Amino acid sequence: MKSDPDDIPEPDRVPGAPHPRHTDRVIGQDSAIAEFIEAAQGGRLHHAWMLTGPRGVGKATLAWAIARWMLSGATGPFGATDTPEARRIAALSEPRLHLVRRPWDDKGGRLSAQITVDEIRRLLSFFHLSAAEGGRRIAIIDAADDMNPAAANALLKVLEEPPADALILMIAHQPAGLLPTIRSRCRTLRLSPLNPAQMGNVLAHLGIDEDAEALAALSDGSVGEALRLAGQGGLDRYQQLVDLMGTLPRLDRPRAAGFADAAAGRAGAEGDPFDLTMTVLDRFLVRTARAGLMGPPMPQAAQGEGALLARLSPDDAAARAWADAQARLSARARTGRSVNLDPSALVMDMLIELAHLPPARSALPAKG
């Protein structure tokens, strides 16, 4: 039975946010925009661009804005959404634009885990069939990291012999994982994490009423991650963890058990409680390790975080211990998930291990 297209989730859309093709502003990436416009207007437009940077900083939003601008004639305001071309792009009905993303598997009733070679073959057909119409043709690949080896090799052939007037925009979260030959045939456009003010602009634009500074800190400037955290109560969960870790070196076991039990809930439309728990735990360990090297973070992601991290990670040696714990527990979480270990027990074991770290045992709370 074939799935209703309206019921199929879009793999390139962050839950709780509009799809990037419906976003009319690219915030915080002025230098990347200027670099592309300069190349386009200066007659130096490369046939393939790789948009890189952390997840959620606006790579896909920029790619769709580029597509609107180029297909509208590259003469009006950058990323404008009020042109006929932009309206067709928003409806995915623009014949000169092709989107490559993870496909829906009707037999399995789920999204494919990878971009397959069949998707790249459809891209080849798009370039071949649209060539007769002439003019600019654009393909967006979101994300190139999702391609399996066969798809990557098929794309390489396209990059080696690019069709005339073709522009390929590839979103790459971890470009180092792609074939070196693919990277060498693309021009790189690097995007940066957003600062708290820029994050506030994005969240306000999307109607998200959350602490922008705290979300910017906890998400490392990633809008996508900030939206996920906002939609799942991530700031409250992180505050719970900070309050719990504030009981070290004598871990409050009942409070720790309650924190661990909350990780065992069922995944739903708002997200996976275990995944959220591991995200905030990972962010806490990363920020604690950084505090030993660079001092307490500013802005804080939770009340009391700065003083706590200064106490738990006062020097380089403590920073190394927390960084080692982050790597170790991250790997344990992946293993535990793959073999279906009890989430509550897994999280509790991690908290107990952290309580026994040398920096935690030696960091006594201030008296009075």
N, C-alpha and C positions, 0 to 999 in steps of 0.2 A: 504494500500500500504506500503510495507516494504521499510525502508530508505536505501539508499546506505551507506555502512559502511564508505566509504571515506568522506562522508558529515556529519557524526555524531561527534559532539565535544567531546573531552575527558575531563571528569570532574576533572581529577587529573593533568591537565596541566595548567600552568599559561599562560594567553594570552601574546603573544610576546616573549615567551621563548620556547626552545625545551622541549619535554616531558622528565621527569627525567630519563627514561630508555636510552635516547640518550646522556645524559650528562656524560662525561668521567672523570670528576674531582669532588671531594668533598672537598670544600675549607673551612677552618676555623673550622673543627670538628675533629682535630687530636686526641684529648683525647677520643672521642666517638669511633672512629675507633680503637684505641689501646685497649680500653676496650673490644670491641667485638672480635678482633683478639686473645687477651689473653685468653678469655673464650673458643673460638673455638679450639685453639691450645693446651689448657691445659686440654681438656676433660671435660669442665664444660659448655658445650653449652646448655643453656636452650631451651625448645621447643617453647617458645613464648616470643617475645621481643616487648616492647612498646616503640616506638621512640617518644619522647615528646620534646616540646619546642615551641616557637612562630611560627606562620605561616611563611613559606617562608625562613627558615634558613637552609634548606637542608635535611629535614627528609626523604622525598621521594627519593631524589638523593642518600642518604646513603643506603636506603633500596634496591634500584636497584643495587648499587655497591656491597652490601653484597651478593645479589642473584647471580650476575655474578661470584664473587669470590668463593662462596661455590659450585656452580654447575660446575665450571671449575676445581674443585679439591682442592681448598684452598691452592694452592702451589705457584702460580705465583703472580705478582704484584696485590695489592688490587684494585679491580674495573676495571681491564683491559678490554678493549673493542675489542681486536683483536683475541679472541678465537672463535671457532665454537659455543660454548655455548652462548657467549656474542652476537654473530650475530643473533642467534635464539631468544634470549631474546629480542633484539631490534625489531625483526619482530613479537614479540608475538607468536612465533611458537615453543617455547621450551616446550616439553611435561611434564617436571618436575617442571614447574612453573605455578602458577595460580594467576590471578589478580582479586581481589574483589573491585569493585567501583560502584558508582551509575549507574544504567542501563539506557538505552535509552527506552523511552516509545513510541512505534510506533503509538499507537492510539492517544496519545496526541501530538505527534510530538515534544517532548522535553525530556530533561533528567529528570529522576525521582528525586524527592527532597530527597530521602532517599535510603540507602542500604536496600533492602528488605530481608525477610527470604528466598526467592527463591535463592538469590545470595549465601547465606550461605549453602543452600542445594546443590548448584552446587559445593561449596567447599568440602562438605562431599563426593560427588560423585568423585571429583578429587582425594582425598586421597584414596578412596576405589578402584578406577579403576587403579590408578598408583602404588598401593602397590605391585601388582604382578610383576612389572618390577624391584622392589627393588631400593636401593640407596636413596640418599637424595631427598626430595621433599619440595618445598618452596611455600608459599602463601604470597602475599602482600595484605594487606587491607588498602586502601587509600580513605577515612580516616575512622577510627573506630568511630569518632564522628557522622558520617552520618548514622549509623545503627539505624533502628527503634527498638522498644522493642522486637518484635518477633525475629528479626535477632540477637540482642544481646544475647537473651536467647539461641538461637540455637548455637551461637558461644561458649557460656559458656560450653555447653556439649562437644564440641570439645576440649576445654582447659582442662576440667576435665579428659578426657580420650584421651590424644593426641596419634595420630597414630605413629607408629614406624618410625624413621628417618624423621619426619616432622619438619619443621621450619616455624613458623608463624611470620611475621613481620608486626606489626600494627603501622600505623601513627596515632598519637593522638594529636590534637591541644589543646584540653581542656580535659585532662584525668580525671579531677574531675567529669565530667559529665557522665562518664561511670560507669557501675555497679562495686561496690567495689569488687565483686567476680571475675570479669574479671581482674581488676587491680592486685589483689592479686596473680593471676596465671601467671602473666607476669613479666619478668625482665625488668626494666626500663632503657632506654638508653637516657640520657638527652643531647640535643643539645643546644648550646648557640647562641645568636645573633652575627652577624659578626661585627667586627670593621671596620672603614673606609678603612684601607689598604686592608683587606680581601674583602670588598665589591668592591673595585676598581679592584682587581684581577678577581672577578667573572664577573663584568660588561665588563671588557676588553676581557675576554674569550668569552663572548657572543656577542661581537661587539657593545656594548652600549656605545655611546659617550656622557656621561653626567657627571655632577659634582658628583663624588663618595662620597665625604665627606658630601655634602648636602643631597644626597639620603640616605646615611647611617643614618644620623641624623633624617631625616624626617620619615624614615621607621622603626626606632628602630632596625636596623641591620637585617631586613628581606629582603632577596633577592627577594622573590616573590612580596612583597609590593613595593620594589624599582623598579622592572621591570614594575609593573602596573603604578606607578607614572611616570616613564620615558616615557612609551608609551602613556600617556594621558596628557602630559604637566603639571605634578603635581608640579614641581619646579616653573614654571612660575605662576601657580595658587596660590601657597603658597606665592610667592613674592607679588602678588597683594593683598593678605589678610594682610600681614605684613605692606605694604604701607598704606592700608586703616586703619588698627588699629592704625597706627602712627598718625592719625588725631584726636584721642581721646584726651581729653574728648569731643571735639566738632566734632562729627562724620560728615564727609563729605558725606552728603546725596546723592548728584548726583553720586559720585563715588560708594557709597554703593549700590545704585539702579542698577548701571551697573554690579557690582559684583554679585548681586542677580539674575539679568536677565540672566546672563551666565549660571546659574544653571538649567535653564528651557529648555535647548536644548534637542533634542531627543537622546536617547541612540543608539549607533551604534557599529560598529566593534571595535572602539577604546575605548569604555566604556560609562559610564553613567555620564553626566555632574553633575547631582545632587549628585550622589554617590561620585564623586571626590570632589565636594565642601564640602560635609559633612566630608569627610576624612581629608581635609586640615584644616577645622575649628576645628575638634576634636583634631588633632595633635597640633594646635596652643594653644588650651585651656590646654591640658595636659602639654605642654612645658612651658606655662606661670605659671601654678600651681607649677611645679617643680622649676622654677626660684625663687619663693618665699622661698623655703626650701633649695635649693642647690646653688643658684646663677645662672646667665645667662648660657645657655647651650654652650658647646663647643664640636664639631664644630657647627657653625651656619648653619641653613638650608636656610637662605635668608639674603641678605644684610640688615644691620641695625637691625636684629632680636635681638641680644644680648642687645643693648642699650634700645630697646623698652621694652623687657621683664623685664629688671632691673627697668624701670620706672613704668610699670604697676603692677609688683608683687614684691615689695621691702621687704616683710616680711611674717611671718607665717600666719597672719590674711588674707592678700591678697591671699596667696596660697590657703587657705581654700575656699575663695569666688570663685576663678577661678575653683577650683576642683568641687565645688557644681554646678557651671554653666555648666561644662562639662557633668556631670551626667544628669542634667536636660535637656539640649539641645539634648543630644544623645537620650534620651527617646522620646523627642518630635519629633525628626527626624524619628524614627521608626514608631511612631504613624501616623505622617503626610504621610509617604510613604504608610502605610497600608490603609489609607482612601482616597488616591489620592488627597491630598491638593495641591494647586498650589505651585510648588517648589520656584518660585521667591518670592512670598509673604511670604512663610515660612522662607526662608533665610533672607529676609529683617527684619522680626519680630525678628529673633535671633540677628541680628546685632544691632538693636535698643536696645534690652534688654541688650546686652553686654555693650553698651555705657552708660547705666544707672547703671551698677554695681558700688558699692562704690569705689573699687580700681581704676576703670577707671575714675570716676568723680573727684577723688582727685589727679590723676597723671597728672600734667600739663606738657606740653612739655617744654624742656629747651629753653631759649631765646637766641637770638643772633646767 
